[in-house]
Amino acid sequence: MGHLDHATFGWLTPVLSYAMASIGAALGLCCTVRALDATGTSRRNWLITAASALGTGIWTMHFVAMLGFGVTGTEIHYNVLLTFVSLLVAMAVVGAGVFAVGYGRDRGRALALGGLTTGLGVASMHYLGMAALRLHGDVRYDPVLVGLSVVIAVVAATAALWAGLNIKSPLAVAAASLVMGGAVTSMHYTGMLAVSVRVTPSEAALPGATTMQFIFPVAVGLGSYLFLTSAFVALSPTKGEREASVSAQRPVDGVAS
C-alpha cells in the first residue's frame, strides 16, 4: 500500500480549500436570497449566479485540497476531460437543486428535493474528480466512509438551502456560509479517508496533466471568478435598497414637477 499524504504543504491547502468553499457558499446564499426577492428573468439570473458560485466554490475547494494530496511511490496526474466534466456536473446538479428551491411552491418539499439533488451533485463532483486521478497503482474505497461522505454532502446542502430560504441578515448569511464551508470541506476529507492506493511501481509515463500544469491555473482562474462575483453581488443593491432609493426620489420628483 502507498502512503497517502493529504496535506503535503501543511495547513496551506486545507485552509485555502475551506476558504474557497466558504466564499462559494456565501455567494450562493446571497444570490439565493436575492432571487427569492425577485421575479421573472431577474430571479432566473440570480439563481443561475447562485448555482455557478456554489458549483465553482465546491469544485475549487476540492482541487485546491487535491494540490496537497500525494502518494509515496508514484506521481499523480489528472485526466483533463473528466476534470472538466466534474466541474460541469457540479454546476448543473447544484443548479437543479437551487432552481427547485427558487421555484418550488411547497417550501418543505422543495427544500428536501433541492438538498438531496445538490448534495448528490457535490458527491458526484468529488468522485468524478477522483476518477480523473492517474497514478501507478489501483485506487480503492471504503464503502462505509464513501456513504458517510455522501450523507454529509446531502445534510450540508440541505442546511445551506434552508439558510437561503430563511436567513436574510448579512451576518447570519456569513455565519451560515462558514458552517457550510466547514461541512463541504469535511465531506471532502471524509471521502479522502475512504481512499487507499495499492502502488504498482512503473517507469511508464502517466497520461494526463500534473496539478501544476492544469489544476493550479484552473483553480486560480475560478478563484478569481468567485472574488469578482463577490464584488458584483456586494455592489448590487438589494430589493430594500432599491425601494428606499425610489422612496427618497419621489418628493424630489414632486417638487420638480
Backbone as a ProteinNet text record, in pm:
[ID]
protein_1_A
[PRIMARY]
MGHLDHATFGWLTPVLSYAMASIGAALGLCCTVRALDATGTSRRNWLITAASALGTGIWTMHFVAMLGFGVTGTEIHYNVLLTFVSLLVAMAVVGAGVFAVGYGRDRGRALALGGLTTGLGVASMHYLGMAALRLHGDVRYDPVLVGLSVVIAVVAATAALWAGLNIKSPLAVAAASLVMGGAVTSMHYTGMLAVSVRVTPSEAALPGATTMQFIFPVAVGLGSYLFLTSAFVALSPTKGEREASVSAQRPVDGVAS
[TERTIARY]
83.4	0	87.3	50.2	122.9	76.4	169.7	134.8	70.3	-47.2	-120.6	-95.8	-64.6	-47.8	-151.1	-241.6	-349.4	-314	-194.6	-154.5	-3.5	41.8	186.9	243.5	157.1	201.1	160.6	136.2	93	-51.9	-77.6	-213.9	-258.4	-167.8	-199.9	-319.5	-314.8	-424.4	-556.2	-556.5	-685.4	-749.3	-666.9	-720.9	-772.3	-695.7	-740	-865.2	-871.3	-989.9	-1113.6	-1096.5	-1208.5	-1252.3	-1154.7	-1187.3	-1266.3	-1225.4	-1295.9	-1438.2	-1453.1	-1587.2	-1676.3	-1621.2	-1700	-1738.9	-1645.6	-1676.7	-1785	-1771.4	-1874.6	-2009.8	-2010.6	-2136.3	-2196.3	-2111.6	-2160.9	-2225	-2157.5	-2212.9	-2342.7	-2342.8	-2463.6	-2581.3	-2557.5	-2665	-2712.4	-2617	-2655.4	-2739.6	-2696.3	-2770	-2906.2	-2915.1	-3044.5	-3139.9	-3089.2	-3171.9	-3220.4	-3131.7	-3171.5	-3276.1	-3256.9	-3350.2	-3491.2	-3500.5	-3631.7	-3705.3	-3632.1	-3694.1	-3725	-3685.2	-3702.9	-3808.7	-3843.1	-3939.2	-3888.6	-3950.9	-3921.7	-3777.7	-3722.7	-3586.5	-3483.5	-3514.4	-3422	-3402.6	-3511.4	-3499.8	-3417.2	-3445.9	-3370.4	-3221.1	-3187.3	-3046.6	-2975.3	-3043.6	-2982.4	-2962.2	-3056.7	-3043.4	-2929.2	-2913.4	-2801	-2668.7	-2661.4	-2540.5	-2514.7	-2622	-2607.9	-2552.7	-2606.7	-2562	-2416.5	-2379.1	-2240.7	-2144.4	-2185.6	-2099.3	-2081.3	-2191.2	-2182.6	-2101.8	-2133.9	-2063.3	-1915.6	-1883.5	-1743.4	-1669.7	-1733.8	-1670.4	-1640.2	-1735.1	-1716.1	-1606.6	-1608.7	-1507.3	-1369	-1358.1	-1228.8	-1178.6	-1270.4	-1232.2	-1170.8	-1236.6	-1189.6	-1048.8	-1027.6	-899.5	-788.3	-823.5	-721.3	-673.6	-768.2	-730.5	-645.4	-678.8	-604.2	-462.2	-435	-297.8	-205.6	-263.3	-184.6	-187.5	-246.7	-258.8	-138.9	-78.1	35.5	34.6	95.3	106.8	252.8	312	452.2	465.7	566.6	595	535.7	461.7	402.3	372.7	383.9	335.4	184.5	123.9	-21.4	-49.1	-127	-174.4	-326.9	-386.3	-532.8	-577.3	-683.3	-746.1	-818.9	-779.2	-830.9	-980.5	-1027.4	-1169.3	-1256.3	-1220.5	-1300.7	-1301.7	-1190.9	-1184	-1280.7	-1286.9	-1382.3	-1526.5	-1548.5	-1682.5	-1727.6	-1635.4	-1671.5	-1716	-1654.2	-1695.2	-1834.3	-1860.5	-1991.4	-2100.6	-2070.1	-2166.7	-2198	-2094.4	-2115.3	-2211.7	-2189.1	-2274.8	-2414.8	-2425.1	-2555.6	-2643.4	-2588.7	-2671.4	-2700.5	-2601.3	-2627.1	-2731.1	-2722.3	-2821	-2961.7	-2975.1	-3107.2	-3163.8	-3077.5	-3123.5	-3162.7	-3082.1	-3110.4	-3239.7	-3261.3	-3384.4	-3506.4	-3488.8	-3600.3	-3646.6	-3550.9	-3585.5	-3640.6	-3580.3	-3619.9	-3759.6	-3804.6	-3935.3	-4035.4	-3994.3	-4085.6	-4197.8	-4319.5	-4433.9	-4444.9	-4417.6	-4416.5	-4274.5	-4250	-4114.4	-4049.1	-4126.2	-4070.6	-4026.9	-4113.6	-4080.9	-3966.7	-3969.2	-3863.1	-3728.6	-3729.6	-3605.6	-3549.9	-3638.1	-3593.1	-3536.7	-3608.7	-3562.9	-3434.9	-3432.7	-3315.5	-3193.4	-3210.6	-3098.4	-3043.1	-3134.6	-3090.5	-3016.5	-3074.2	-3012.6	-2877.4	-2871.9	-2746.9	-2640	-2679.9	-2584.6	-2528.1	-2614.2	-2566.9	-2476.9	-2506	-2419.7	-2280.7	-2274.5	-2145.3	-2067.4	-2136	-2069.6	-2026.5	-2111.8	-2077.2	-1954.9	-1948.1	-1831.9	-1705.3	-1713.3	-1596.5	-1545.6	-1636.2	-1591.7	-1559.9	-1620	-1574.9	-1434.3	-1410.2	-1276.6	-1174.8	-1214	-1123.4	-1103.7	-1208.1	-1195	-1097	-1072.2	-977.6	-832.4	-809.8	-673.9	-605.9	-481.1	-399.4	-269.9	-244.6	-124.3	-83.8	34.6	83.7	30.6	-85.6	-145.3	-296.4	-359	-505.1	-561.2	-666.9	-734	-855.8	-866.3	-979.3	-1048	-1176.1	-1255.8	-1320.4	-1327.7	-1402.8	-1549.4	-1638.5	-1778.4	-1849.8	-1813.9	-1879.8	-1845.9	-1718.1	-1677.3	-1729.3	-1739.3	-1799.3	-1944.4	-2018.9	-2158.2	-2171	-2080.2	-2082.3	-2055.7	-1963	-1932.6	-2053.3	-2128.6	-2248.5	-2354.9	-2371.8	-2468.2	-2430.3	-2301.5	-2254.9	-2286.3	-2264.1	-2290.2	-2438	-2526.4	-2670.8	-2716	-2669	-2706.4	-2655.1	-2530.7	-2472.3	-2549.2	-2583.1	-2656.3	-2795.3	-2863.1	-2997.2	-2991.5	-2891.4	-2876.2	-2848.7	-2766.4	-2735.4	-2859.4	-2937.4	-3057.8	-3162.3	-3170.4	-3261.1	-3220.7	-3090.4	-3041.9	-3080.9	-3070.2	-3108.8	-3255.9	-3339.5	-3482.7	-3522.9	-3446.9	-3492.3	-3405.9	-3283.5	-3193.4	-3180.9	-3193.1	-3188.3	-3073.6	-3037.2	-2936.3	-2797.1	-2714.9	-2579.5	-2494	-2507.3	-2427.9	-2466.2	-2596.5	-2643.4	-2601	-2605.7	-2560.9	-2412.1	-2334.1	-2189.9	-2164	-2237.1	-2220.2	-2259.8	-2372	-2416.8	-2315.7	-2251.9	-2152.2	-2030.5	-1987.7	-1874.3	-1906.7	-2030.6	-2073.9	-2080.5	-2137.2	-2147.1	-2007.6	-1916.7	-1780.5	-1714.2	-1736.1	-1680.4	-1740	-1871.1	-1937.6	-1889	-1878	-1831.7	-1687	-1602.9	-1463.6	-1455.3	-1540.1	-1544.3	-1585.3	-1681.6	-1723.6	-1605.6	-1526.6	-1411.7	-1312.3	-1274.4	-1171	-1223.5	-1354.5	-1412.7	-1402.4	-1434.8	-1420.4	-1276.4	-1181.7	-1040.1	-992.1	-1050.2	-1014.8	-1060.1	-1158.7	-1206.3	-1110.1	-1010.4	-920.9	-801.3	-768.5	-641.9	-584.7	-453.7	-387.8	-287.2	-299.8	-200	-108.3	11.9	106	170.6	178.2	249.3	362.2	484.6	595.4	612	632.8	645.9	725.2	798.3	872.1	792.2	673.4	592	541.6	530.9	480.2	330.3	286.9	144.1	72.3	-49.2	-128.2	-184.9	-234.2	-297.7	-198.4	-245.2	-166.1	-137.3	-25.5	7.1	-77.3	-76	-154.5	-107.8	21.5	73	51.1	45.6	20.2	-125.4	-214.9	-357.1	-442.5	-438.7	-529.2	-501.4	-374.2	-341.1	-390.7	-358.7	-407.3	-559.8	-625.6	-772.4	-831.1	-774.7	-824.6	-805.3	-692	-667.2	-769.1	-797.5	-895.4	-1034.4	-1076.5	-1209.1	-1214.5	-1103.5	-1098.8	-1115.3	-1053.7	-1068.7	-1213.5	-1278.5	-1420.3	-1504.4	-1474.8	-1550.2	-1532.4	-1409.9	-1386.6	-1453.9	-1451	-1517.4	-1668.2	-1722.2	-1866	-1903.3	-1815	-1839.1	-1852.6	-1762.2	-1766.9	-1896.7	-1939.8	-2063.2	-2183.6	-2190.5	-2303.6	-2301.8	-2182.3	-2172.2	-2215.7	-2189	-2221.4	-2364	-2430.4	-2568	-2664.8	-2753.7	-2847.2	-2948.2	-2985.1	-3088.3	-3226	-3327.7	-3463.8	-3499.1	-3460.5	-3489.2	-3418.4	-3294.3	-3218.9	-3279	-3326.9	-3390.5	-3519.1	-3598.8	-3724.5	-3697.9	-3593.2	-3559.3	-3513.8	-3440.3	-3393.2	-3509.2	-3607.1	-3724	-3805.4	-3822	-3898.9	-3831.9	-3697.3	-3623.3	-3633.9	-3652.2	-3658.7	-3796.7	-3899.9	-4036.2	-4063.2	-4025.9	-4050.5	-3977.3	-3855.7	-3779.8	-3850.2	-3902.8	-3975.1	-4099.3	-4164.9	-4285.4	-4255.5	-4145	-4107.2	-4069.3	-3999.6	-3955.2	-4072.1	-4181.6	-4297.3	-4376.3
-119.6	0	125.1	225	350.9	438.1	513.3	606.1	729.9	766.5	882.3	1002.1	1113.7	1239.5	1337.9	1381.5	1471.9	1618.4	1646.2	1784.9	1797.5	1778.1	1783.3	1923.3	2025.6	2163.7	2210.1	2116.2	2152.2	2200.1	2302.3	2353.1	2443	2474.1	2569.4	2525	2404	2361.1	2336.9	2277.6	2266.6	2402.6	2500.1	2632.2	2702.1	2695.6	2757.9	2690.3	2558.3	2488.2	2526	2539	2583	2724.3	2811	2948.4	2949.3	2868.6	2863.3	2810.6	2706.4	2651.7	2754.9	2830.1	2929.7	3046.7	3090.7	3200.4	3158	3036.8	2986.4	2975.8	2926.7	2915.7	3052.8	3148.9	3284.6	3345.7	3330.5	3384.6	3314.3	3182.7	3107.6	3148.3	3165	3204.9	3346.6	3438.8	3576.9	3584.4	3511.3	3513.9	3448	3343.3	3277.7	3371.6	3443.4	3542.4	3649.7	3699.2	3799.5	3742.7	3615.3	3552.6	3542.8	3508.1	3491.7	3624.1	3736.3	3868.6	3923.9	3849	3895.8	3811.7	3855.7	3782.9	3778	3691.6	3687.3	3652.9	3721.9	3693.3	3729.3	3826.1	3863.8	3747.7	3680.2	3562.8	3454.4	3428.8	3325.4	3356.7	3482	3520.4	3508.5	3547.1	3532.7	3385.2	3299.1	3156	3094.7	3138.5	3090.2	3131.3	3255.4	3302.9	3224.1	3194.3	3115.3	2977.1	2913.4	2778.9	2778.2	2877.4	2882	2911	2997	3028.9	2908	2840.1	2721.5	2611.3	2584.3	2478.3	2507.7	2632.2	2670.9	2667.1	2715.2	2714	2573.3	2482.3	2343.5	2276.2	2298.7	2238.2	2291.9	2424.3	2484.5	2432.8	2419.9	2364.3	2225.6	2142	2004.2	2001.2	2077.5	2066.1	2147.3	2250.3	2314.8	2215.2	2143.1	2039.6	1930.9	1897.3	1791.9	1835.5	1966	2012.5	1959.4	1934.4	1883.2	1732.8	1661.8	1516.3	1449.8	1356.6	1284.8	1138.6	1054.3	911.3	872.3	813.2	773.4	662.6	676.3	573.3	597.7	707.5	735.1	884.5	931.5	1065.8	1062	1179.9	1190.6	1285.2	1237.1	1320.5	1319.1	1405.1	1412.9	1408.2	1332.1	1331.5	1465.3	1539.4	1675.4	1675.8	1587.5	1584.2	1552.4	1448.3	1411.2	1521.8	1591.9	1701	1812.5	1847.8	1949.3	1899.5	1770.6	1714	1726.2	1703.4	1714.9	1857.2	1957.8	2097.6	2122	2072.9	2091.1	2020.5	1900.4	1826.3	1903.9	1958.4	2035.3	2150.5	2227.8	2343.6	2302.6	2196.9	2155.3	2096.5	2004.8	1937.8	2032.1	2111.6	2212.8	2312.5	2347.9	2437	2380.9	2250.2	2186.9	2199.3	2180.1	2193.1	2335.2	2431.4	2572.5	2616.3	2573.9	2610.5	2543.7	2422.1	2355.3	2437.8	2496.1	2581.4	2716	2772.3	2903.8	2909.4	2797.6	2797.3	2702	2631.5	2536.8	2608	2559.8	2621.1	2570	2441.7	2383	2392	2481.4	2507.2	2381.6	2303.7	2184.4	2081.5	2054.4	1956.8	2007.9	2137.1	2194.7	2186.9	2210.7	2204.2	2062.3	1963.7	1824.6	1782.6	1815.8	1779.7	1854.5	1984.4	2064.5	2019.8	1988.6	1943.2	1810.5	1718	1587.3	1600.8	1677.9	1695	1763.9	1872.4	1946.5	1862.7	1790.3	1704.5	1595.5	1533.1	1429.8	1490.3	1616.5	1685.1	1708.4	1748	1768.6	1637.5	1529.6	1399.3	1350.6	1371	1328.6	1401.7	1532.9	1610.9	1554.9	1524.1	1474	1343.4	1250	1117.7	1115.8	1204.2	1220.2	1279.4	1376.9	1434.4	1329.8	1239.7	1131.8	1031	1010.3	918.2	971.6	1103.3	1164.1	1139.5	1086	1057.6	954.7	980.6	885.2	864.9	742.2	710.7	566.6	529.8	392.6	307.6	249.7	167.1	165	103.2	90.1	169.3	246.3	324.6	246.4	231.2	160.1	249.1	216	298	212.5	268.9	208.7	248.5	154	190.7	260.6	228.8	293.9	442.9	473.9	614.2	688.6	620.6	682.1	719.4	624.6	651.8	766.8	771.6	880.3	1014.4	1017.2	1142.5	1191.8	1100.6	1138.8	1195.2	1131.1	1180.6	1321.6	1344.6	1477.7	1579.9	1541.4	1633	1670.5	1572.9	1599.7	1686.9	1655.4	1734	1877.5	1892.3	2025.8	2106.9	2044.5	2114.5	2154.8	2065.4	2096	2212	2209.8	2318.4	2451.2	2448.3	2571.4	2627.4	2540.6	2587.2	2635.8	2569	2617	2758	2779.7	2912.9	3015.4	2976	3066.6	3102.9	3009	3034	3113.6	3101.7	3155	3265.3	3280.1	3379.2	3499.1	3617.6	3738.6	3832.1	3838.9	3936.1	3895.2	3991	3960.6	3883.7	3916.4	3849	3701.7	3674.6	3536.4	3457.6	3522.3	3457.1	3423.9	3516	3492.5	3373.4	3366.8	3255.2	3123.1	3124.6	3003.8	2959.7	3055.1	3023.5	2953.9	3000.1	2937.3	2794.2	2773.8	2638.7	2550.3	2603.2	2528.8	2495.6	2592.9	2568.1	2456.7	2457.1	2351.3	2215.7	2213.4	2086.9	2028.8	2115.9	2069.3	2021	2094.1	2053	1921.4	1904.8	1778.7	1663.6	1690.6	1587.2	1543.5	1642.9	1611.1	1521.7	1561.5	1485.4	1352.4	1343.3	1213.1	1120.2	1174.7	1096.4	1055.9	1142.9	1110.9	1004.7	1003	898.3	761	759.4	632.7	573.8	653.4	613.2	533.9	428	357.9	329.6	326.9	308.2	193.8	96.9	-9.6	29.8	74.1	124.9	10.4	29	-64.1	13.5	1.7	80.5	59.6	169.3	162.1	282.9	263.4	373	436.5	381	432.5	573	655	791.5	787.4	865.4	871.7	961.7	925.2	1015.1	1130	1231.7	1344	1452.4	1545.2	1663.2	1661.5	1722.4	1734.9	1845.8	1851	1954.2	2094.3	2114.4	2248.1	2284.8	2186.2	2214.1	2250.8	2194.8	2206.2	2254.4	2182.2	2212.2	2350.2	2380.3	2507.4	2628.3	2639.3	2756.9	2764	2648.6	2649.6	2693.1	2641.9	2679.4	2828.7	2882.5	3027	3106.1	3060.4	3128.8	3128	3012.9	3004.6	3080.5	3079.8	3159.5	3306.9	3352.1	3492.1	3521.6	3425.3	3441.4	3460.6	3382.1	3394.9	3532.8	3583.4	3715.4	3825.2	3814	3914.1	3908.8	3788	3774	3829.8	3811	3868.7	4019.7	4081.4	4227.2	4269.4	4195.7	4227.8	4220.6	4112	4094.7	4202.8	4234.7	4335.7	4473.7	4503.1	4634.9	4643.6	4529.3	4529.6	4564.4	4661	4698.7	4587.9	4571.9	4476.2	4535	4451.9	4498.1	4613.3	4599.4	4704.9	4833.8	4823.5	4943.7	5011.3	4932	4990.3	5062.2	4999.4	5061.8	5190.1	5188.4	5308.4	5420.8	5382.8	5482.9	5545.4	5462.7	5513.6	5606.4	5565.4	5647.4	5782.1	5779.7	5904	5998.7	5944.8	6027.8	6086.1	6025.3	6070.7	6215.3	6258.9	6400.3	6496.8	6457.7	6543.4	6555.8	6443.9	6447.1	6534.5	6527.4	6607	6756	6795	6936.7	6982.9	6895.9	6932.6	6953.4	6882.5	6897.5	7022.2
0	0	0	-80.5	-80.8	34.6	91.5	199.2	138.8	191.4	141.3	231.2	170.8	244	189.8	275.7	233.1	250.4	302.3	324	306.8	184.7	159.3	179.7	176.3	201.3	340.9	430.4	564.7	565.7	646.1	662.1	547.8	454.7	348.9	266.4	211.8	123.6	198	318.7	389.2	419.7	460.3	492.9	367.5	258	133	78.8	89.2	38.5	120	251.2	335.8	298	270	230.2	99.7	2.3	-125.9	-108.4	-25.6	-1.2	67	161.9	234.6	144.8	60.2	-32.5	-130.8	-185.1	-276.3	-208.7	-83.8	-9.1	18.4	55.5	83.6	-40.1	-154	-278.3	-315.3	-303.7	-337.5	-251.5	-119.9	-29.5	-58.7	-80	-110	-237.3	-338.9	-466.5	-453.7	-370.7	-349.1	-276.7	-176.9	-105.8	-203.2	-289.9	-389.5	-484.8	-522.9	-617.1	-558.7	-430.3	-368.1	-354	-360.1	-355.2	-494.7	-598.6	-736.3	-807.9	-928.1	-1010.9	-1155.1	-1234.6	-1377.9	-1409	-1509.6	-1554.3	-1447.5	-1363.2	-1257.2	-1159.8	-1124	-1034.7	-1101.7	-1227.6	-1300.1	-1302.5	-1330.2	-1339.6	-1205.3	-1097.7	-965.2	-930.7	-968.3	-939.9	-1021.3	-1146.4	-1227.8	-1163.6	-1115.4	-1049	-920.9	-846.6	-723.6	-754.6	-859	-895.2	-939.8	-1021.4	-1069.6	-954.7	-860.3	-745.7	-654.7	-623	-538.3	-606.2	-733	-805.6	-819.8	-854.9	-871.1	-737.9	-631.6	-499.7	-452.5	-472	-429.3	-511.7	-643.4	-730.8	-696.7	-677.1	-644.2	-510.2	-412.8	-282.5	-299.9	-379.5	-398	-456.3	-562.5	-631.1	-564.6	-488.6	-405.9	-299.9	-239.8	-142.8	-208.9	-334.6	-404.4	-439.8	-441.1	-461.2	-351.6	-234	-122.5	-108.9	-206.3	-199.4	-266.9	-198	-255	-213.1	-296.4	-267.8	-287.2	-186.6	-198.3	-303.4	-386.7	-485.3	-621.8	-638.4	-769.3	-784.8	-908.4	-939.7	-953.3	-956	-974.7	-1089.9	-1186	-1295.8	-1294.9	-1378.8	-1387.6	-1532.8	-1557.3	-1688.6	-1706.7	-1809.2	-1827.4	-1854.5	-1943.3	-1979.8	-1858.9	-1783	-1666.7	-1561.5	-1549	-1452.1	-1489.6	-1618.3	-1662.6	-1649.6	-1677	-1661.6	-1516.5	-1421.8	-1280	-1246	-1309	-1287.2	-1343.6	-1464.7	-1527.1	-1447.9	-1398.6	-1317.4	-1189.6	-1126.3	-1003.3	-1027.4	-1133.9	-1160.1	-1204.5	-1286.5	-1338.2	-1228.7	-1149.5	-1048.1	-931.8	-891.8	-789	-839.3	-968.6	-1028.8	-1021.5	-1045.3	-1037.3	-896	-795.2	-657.2	-622.4	-667.1	-639.3	-706.4	-830.6	-901.8	-838.4	-785.3	-716.8	-597.7	-525.2	-410.8	-458.7	-562.9	-610.7	-669.2	-728.2	-794.6	-729.6	-624.5	-559.9	-485.5	-502.1	-433.4	-289.7	-271.7	-137.6	-84.3	11.6	58.5	117.1	195.5	257.8	155.2	57.2	-46.6	-134.9	-166.1	-249	-177.8	-45.8	31.3	34	54.5	58.2	-77.7	-184.7	-318.7	-354.8	-324.6	-356.1	-278	-149.2	-67.1	-114.2	-148.6	-197.3	-330.1	-420.9	-553.1	-543	-465.6	-451.3	-382.1	-276.8	-206	-294.2	-373.9	-466.1	-573.4	-609.9	-706.2	-649.4	-521.6	-455.5	-451.5	-411.1	-402.9	-540.8	-641.3	-777.8	-828	-800.9	-841.1	-776.8	-647.2	-575	-635.5	-655.8	-701.3	-851.2	-928.9	-1067.7	-1071.2	-982.6	-972.4	-931.8	-842.8	-801.9	-914.6	-995.6	-1110.1	-1213.2	-1210	-1303.4	-1263.5	-1142.8	-1096.7	-1186.9	-1217.1	-1292.2	-1213.5	-1170.1	-1094.5	-1120.1	-1074.8	-1092	-977.1	-998.1	-893.7	-905.2	-805	-801.4	-684	-710.8	-607.4	-558.7	-427.7	-368.5	-266.3	-236	-145.5	-37.4	81.9	192.1	172.8	144.2	112.8	227.4	352	466.2	469.8	451.3	452.6	329.3	216.4	97.2	125.8	185.7	220.3	318.1	416.7	514.8	447.4	352	282	202.6	144.4	69.2	164.1	279.4	378.7	423.9	450.5	490.9	381.9	255.2	144	137.3	152.5	144.5	261.9	382.6	500.6	487.2	442.2	425.9	322.6	210	104.6	152.2	223.7	274.3	373.1	461.5	558.4	488.5	383.4	310.6	242	178.7	110.3	210.9	325.4	430.4	473	487	523.8	418	289.8	182.3	186.4	232.4	239.7	363.3	471.3	599.3	658.5	610.9	669.2	576.1	630.8	548.5	586.3	713.4	755.4	706.6	667.1	617	717.3	846.9	948.5	959.3	952.8	960	835.9	717.9	595.5	604.2	659.1	674.6	766.6	878.2	972	906.2	833.1	764.4	658.8	593.3	490.7	551.3	668.6	735.6	777	822.3	858.8	734.3	626.4	501.5	447.9	452.7	407.2	486.2	618.4	702.5	670.7	643.6	612.9	479.6	377.8	246.6	254.1	327.5	343.8	420.4	521.7	596.4	505.9	416.5	321.5	235.8	188.8	103.6	177	297.3	367.7	420.5	445.9	477.9	357.4	238.7	116	90.9	125.6	105.9	204.6	325.9	421.2	372.7	282.6	226.9	124.7	82.8	-26.3	25.5	-45.2	-25.9	-164.2	-173.1	-302	-292.1	-381.1	-394.1	-510	-475.8	-575.5	-651.9	-783.8	-871.6	-938.1	-885.3	-941.2	-1090.9	-1162.3	-1307.9	-1356.3	-1464.8	-1527.6	-1641.1	-1670.5	-1780.9	-1748.5	-1853.6	-1835.9	-1810	-1713.3	-1681.4	-1781.7	-1822.6	-1908.7	-1826.9	-1895.5	-1827.4	-1791.2	-1707.4	-1669.9	-1520.9	-1481.5	-1339.8	-1277.2	-1144.2	-1075.7	-1113.1	-1123.9	-1155.3	-1302.1	-1389.4	-1531.1	-1557.1	-1480.4	-1514.1	-1396.8	-1284.9	-1174.1	-1115.1	-1091.9	-1027.9	-1107.5	-1239.6	-1313.3	-1321.8	-1335.2	-1342	-1208.4	-1097.9	-965.1	-940.2	-984.2	-968.8	-1050	-1172.7	-1257.3	-1196.2	-1144.6	-1084.1	-951.6	-878.5	-756.9	-787.4	-895.7	-938.4	-975.5	-1041.4	-1075.3	-948.8	-844.7	-719.9	-658.1	-658.2	-599	-681.5	-814.7	-898.8	-879.7	-869.1	-846.5	-710	-611.9	-478.8	-487.8	-564.7	-580	-648.4	-749.7	-821	-727.6	-649.1	-557.7	-450	-398.9	-294.2	-343.4	-470.6	-525.8	-579.3	-597.4	-648.9	-536.1	-556.3	-449.7	-422.3	-296.3	-259.9	-291	-277.2	-301.6	-207.4	-79.2	17.3	-17.2	-63.3	-100.6	-223	-318.1	-437.4	-399.5	-311.2	-270.1	-192.2	-107.3	-31.1	-124.1	-229.1	-325	-400.9	-439.7	-511.6	-420.9	-293.9	-199.7	-176.2	-170.1	-146.8	-265.1	-385.3	-504.9	-528.7	-473.8	-502.1	-460.9	-340.2	-305.1	-396.9	-438	-528.4	-660.8	-709.2	-836.7	-824.7	-708.2	-691	-691.7	-627.1	-625.2	-765.2	-838.2	-972.9	-1065.8	-1043.8	-1132.4	-1094.3
[MASK]
+++++++++++++++++++++++++++++++++++++++++++++++++++++++++++++++++++++++++++++++++++++++++++++++++++++++++++++++++++++++++++++++++++++++++++++++++++++++++++++++++++++++++++++++++++++++++++++++++++++++++++++++++++++++++++++++++++++++++++++++++++++++++++++++++

